[in-house]
Amino acid sequence: MTKPHVLCLMMTSIDGRVLTEGWAIDAPSKIFEDAHDALEGDAWLVGRVTLEEDFDAAGDWERGLATGPIERTDWFAQRHAKGYAIAIDRSGKLNWKTDNIDGEHYVAVLSTGVSDDYLAFLRQRGVSYIFGGEDEIDFAHVLDVLGRELGIKRLLLEGGGGVNGSVLNAGFVDELLVFVLPLTDGRKDAPSLFDIAGDWRGSRKLELLSNDTVEGGIVKLHYRVSNDRG
């Protein structure tokens, strides 16, 4: 298996929530972006909701482009981009406006149940896609494809909580770098750093690599994720 090294980079409240809307202080995006750049990942991965909300991919996508059945095999519009922005979009809902963000090529991770029309739409937009399974996403397969086909060696996992939880639960998070902001959230249904759906495969032990206080009382915690499970 050619799995990339996976580092989860996130910003949370003191109680581990990650939905910044309504917080008592503004989430300092520059701190996060500087950390993202310093880590020099080959790619970053988020879920559909994060991409819709933060990267202008909401709304209806163009129908009627398919002229016939499209084989359910991975399709790559680019293989040598300077970086890759990857979104888990199991049902095929994202309305891609372009094929990249700041030169980082978009890759959609889909289930085989998406329509031919949606695949034709992605091809028309120049967005690469890979299939993660018939229903649930098989992250072992997805990570292997990303490493083997696109040469991705270092992947930054940047949420939301559902995607983070799925990759963690599958045993593929190697490091965790989290900025803890000096505020509470407390909303019962707010997404957290790791939200695991389905069968829980146990907790994971963390080895602290460093801890620092940065501007405004924000605490930066860096861990190695152990293979041992609780």
Buried (B, 14 or more C-beta within 10 A) or exposed (E): EBBBBBBBBBBBBEBBBBBBEEBEEEBBEEBBEEBBEEBEBBBBBBBBBBBBBEBEBEEEBEEEBBEEEBEBEBBBBBEEBEBBBBBBBBEBBBBBBEBBBEEBBBBBBBBEEBEBBBBBBBBEBBBBBBBBBEEEBBBBBBBBBBBEBBBBBBBBBBBBBBBBBBBBBBBBBBBBBBBBBEBEBEEEEBBBBBBBEEEEEEEBEBEEEEEEEEEEEBBBBBBEBEEEEE
